Amino acid sequence: MRRPFHALCAGLLACSLIPACANNSNRSDEHTIELLTATPPLESPFVPVNLSINPGEWVNESQAQTLRYLGKRIQESGLFAEVSPGANRWPVTVELNFSFRSVGNQAVEFTNMMASAATLFIIPAVQDSEYVLKVSIYSGPLSIGDREYKLNKNRVIGLFKMTDIDQPAVDHLVELMKQDFVSQPPLPKRARPEAPAPAQDQET
């Protein structure tokens, strides 16, 4: 006798939850994002830079969306007086390489993914992931510094969480980068231009 589809889904889900629960009992707080205090705007930002993200690597549309978001966050960070993502307009280039990989039990995560797929991702799948942001700074062709920021975080994939799933990790890594750049400046700063004085009416 063939089992109904919903019974099969329930069976798969039960099988997946048994090892997952055992694995969760040993999970530490390093898999959660601690709230960082936002760095206040810099009175004097760093010099203008060219921005290059994941050069020479092919990415799919979902990854490209995450990288576009990363570029946007860097431009909005206030770290640099100006950010040029499309052309080398400045002597200094900041090159970013963003990546993530699964660091959990592959057998458990595969079972969870299959169970989630069987429910059409109504029940989300969870991956223990390590995110890495590598920052390389160049003056012309010469390398003048490299920095790296890491974050361990649960990556949740579900029916209602198919897009933007990596944006919280990007936000966290950019904040780590900001705090590091403020505490250990890798570049000279440029004073913000003073606002022009309001024009005074001339007497006729």
N, C-alpha and C positions, 0 to 999 in steps of 0.2 A: 504494500500500500504506500503510495507516495505521500510524503508529508507536505502540508500546505506551506506556501512561501513564508508566511509570517511566523510559522513554527520553526522553519529553518533559520530565519533571521534571529529568532530568540535563542536558538541553540548556539549559533555562532557567537552571539553577544555574550552568552553565559560563559562559553569557553574562553573568550577574550578577557573577561573581567576577572577570572580566577588568577591568572598570572599577573595581571595588571595591578590588582589589589595587593598582591604579595610584593610587587616591585615598589608600589607607592609607600609601603610601610617604612622603607629605607630611604625615601626621598628627603632631601634636605632643603633648607631655605635658599640654597644657591640657585634653585630653579625658579625662583620668583624674582620679579623686578622690584628692587627697593626704590621708593620715591626719592628722586634727587631734587635738592633745592635748586631752582632755576638760577643760572648765572645772570646777574643783572647786566644790562647793556654796558659795553665798554665805553669809557669816556674817550679813549683814543684807540680806534681799531687798528688792526695790523694793515700793512701795505696792501694795495690791490693785488689780486692773484688771478691767474688762469686756473680753471677747474677742469680736471680730467677724471672721469669715473670709469673703472674697469676697462682700461684701454686694451684693445686687441682681443677681447673675449666675446664669444657669441652667447647671447642670452635669449630666453624665450620672452613672450609678452608679459607674463606675470613678473618675471625678474626685472624686465625693463621698466615696468611700472614702479617697482620698489626703488630702482636706481634713480628714476626721475624724481621720486619723492625725496631721496637722499640729497640730490642736488638742490632741490627747493629748500630743504631744511638748512643746508650750508649757506645758501644765499640769504636766508632769513635770520641766520644766527647772529649777525652783527659783529662777527669776528674780524671781517675784512672790510676795508674801506670800499672795495668794489670787487665783484666776482664776475669773471668773464668765462662762461661755460662753452662758448662756441668758437672762440678764436684766441690765439696767443697775442694778447694786447700788452701784456706786462712782462717784466723780467723774471718774475717768480711764478712758478707753477705748483699747485697742490694736486697731487694725484691720489685718488681714493680707490681702494679695492675692497669691496664689500662681499662677504660670503657667509654661508652657514652650512652646517653639517649636523647630521643626527649623531648623538653621543649615547643614546639609550640602548637597551637590549633590542637588537634587530628582530629577533624571533617574536618577542612580545609586541613590538610596534607593527610588524607585518600582520600579525593576527588581529590587532586592533583596527588596522586599516581595512582589512577584509571584512570585518564585522561592520565597520562604519559604512563601507561601500554597499553591503547587503541591505542596509537600511536607507540607502540613497543619501547617506551622510546626514540624516536627521540626528543620529547619535554621532557626535564628532569624534575624530581620531586625534590622539595627542602624541606628539613627538618631543622627546628631550633633545633640544638643539643647542649648539654653540654658535653664536654669531661673532664674526670677526670683522673689524674695520681697520684696515692698514692705511696709514697716511704717509706718503713720501713727498718731500719738499725739494724742489729744484730751483736753482738760480741759473737760468739758461740751461745748458746741458749738464751742469754739475749738481750732484746730489748733496744737499746740505742737512739732511736729517730724515729719520724714519721713526714713526711711532705706531703703536698697535693697541687696540682696545678690544676687549672680549666681554661677552655676556652669555651666560647660560640661562635659557628660558624655555618654558613649555610652548611649543608651536601647535596651535589648535586648528584643525582643518575640519570644517563642517558645512552643512548645507547653507547656513546663514553666515558663514565665515570663510568664504572662498577667496575673497580679495582683501587686500590691505592687511593680511595677517602678519606681515613683518614690520609694519610701520611703528608699533610700540618699541620694538627692538632698535629700529633706526633712531627714534627719538632719544632713547637712552644712550646710545653710542655717541650721538652728536653732542649730547650734554656732557658726557665724559670727555670728549675731545675739547669742548669749550673750557671746562674746568682745568684740564691739563695745560692748554695753551695759555690760560690766564696765570696759572701758578708757575709755569716754566715757559716763558715766551720763546718761540723758535724763530721769530721774525721781528724786524723793527716795526714800530708803530707809526701811524700818521695821525696828526691832530685833525680832528673834525673841523671843516671850514666853518668860520663864524658866519652866522646869518647876517645878510646885508642890513644896514641900518635903514629904517623906514624913511622914505623920501619926505622931505619937508616942503610944505607949500612955499613958493617964492612970492614975495610981495611984489605987486605990479605998480 
